[in-house]
Amino acid sequence: MRMKEEGELGNNTELVIMCDDKPPVIVVCGATGAQGGAVVRALVETGKYKIRCLTRDPSSSKSQRLQQEFGSSADIELIKCDLQKRDDVRQAFQGVWAIFALTDFWANPTKPELEIDSGRLMADVAAENLSSTYSPYFIYSCLENVEQGSGGKM
């Protein structure tokens, strides 16, 4: 076990305790999508983390492609998680070092309030985790409708 030196943390003055024999666990929401998938690939390239990939359906073709892309050599796990269910989110966030959270408007495009609810739920559960386990990083990403904003070019 080692503690990161203050310089390794940038402006953050908190110390992060890491076990040298176990990599920190990072949750990636939307791991089968474009943004979450890019985060997973970047984390895998570092070789420093265990990545907990959240998906609505581990048997979907996108989930299967993710598993095929990284195979058994990468330190990833695919977890079924409904971001509308507190118990699912709690279980997925348990014992993690960092959370990359994003919401999916396209899952329910006629009910944007569901996207807002899932974002709030993830933030609430992450805040609960701060009091019970040490999870220093919660990164929340959201995008506008890029197809509409780019005039259909993206």
N, C-alpha and C positions, 0 to 999 in steps of 0.2 A: 504494500500500500504506500502511496506517496501523495503528498499535497502539492498542487501546482504552486509555483512561485508567483509572487504578486505580479511580476512583469509578464508572465504568461497569460494573465487575465486581462490585460489592457487596463482600462480605467476602472474595471470592477475590482473592488477591494476585498470581496469575499473569497475565502479559500474553498476550493473544490477538492473533496477527498475522492480519490480514485483508487480502485484496487487494480494493481498491475496485472493480475492474472485474469481479470474479468473486464472486458471493455464496457464503457458506459452504454446504456440502452437509450436509443433515440426513437421516439414514435414519429411516424410520418403518416399523416392523414392524407387520403387521396393518392395513395402510392401507385395506383394503377392508371392515374391520369397523367396529363402532360406535365403539370407543375410538380406534383408529388413524385412522379417517376423520375424527373430530373434531379430532385433532391436525393432520392434513393441512390441513383447512379453516382452522384457526387460523393455521398457518404461512403458508399462501397469502395470507391477509388482510394479513399484515404486508408482503408484497412484498420481504422481505429475504433469502430463502433459496431455494436449489435443493433440492427435496425428492425424495429417492430412496425411492419407495414399493415395499415388498417385498410380493410375493404368491406364493402357491403356483402360481397359474394365471393368467397375463396375459390369457388368452382367456375367462375366466369372466365371467358376467353382472355380478358385482360389480366386477370389474376394468374392464369396459367402461363401466359407469355412472360409475366414478371418472374415467375418461378423458373421458367426455362432460361431466361436471360442470365440469371445469376446462379442457377443450379445449386448444388449442395456446398460449393466451395465458399460462397459468400455467407456472411454471418447475418442472414435475414430470416425473419419469421413472418408469415402471413396470418393475420388475425381477423376473424369476422367481427365487425363492430358496426352497430347502428348508432350513428351520432345523434339520434333523437332519444336514445335510451340511456339514462344516467348510469345504470349498472354496467352496461357495455363499456361506456366511456371510462368509468372508474377502474374497471378491470384492465382495460387497455393502457391506462396511464399509470398503473401501479408500478412503483419501483423504478421509474424512468429518470434519466438524467436531463433529457431535453424533449420538448414537444414541438413538432412543426405542424401547426393546425391550419386547416383551410376548410372552407365550406363549398358545397356544390349546388349552385343555383339550378343547374340543369336537371338535378334529381327530381325537383318539384317546381318547374318554372311558373306554374299558375299559383303557387303558394310561397311567395318570397319570405313570409313570416317564419316558415320552417327553417330556412337558411339562417335567419337571425337567431332563432331559438337554439339551433345546434352550435352556433358560434358562442353564444352566451353559456350554454351548457359546458362546452369544452373549457372556457375560461373559468367557470365556477369550479369544475372538478380539478383543474390545475391548481387553483388557489387552495382548495382543500388539501391537495397533495403537499403543498408547501408546509403545512403544519404537521403532517404525519411523516413525510419522507423529504429528502432534499432533492428537489427538482428545480434547479436554478434558471432554466431557460424555457420560456413559452414564446414561440414565434408564431404570430398570427398573420396569415396572408389572405388578401382578398383582391379580387379584380373586378373591374367593371366589365360589361359585355364587350369584349374585344372585337367580336365580329361586327357588332353595330358601330363601335367607335372607329373601326378601320374601314368602314364602308364595304365590308365583306371580304377584305383582303387577308384577314387572319382567321 
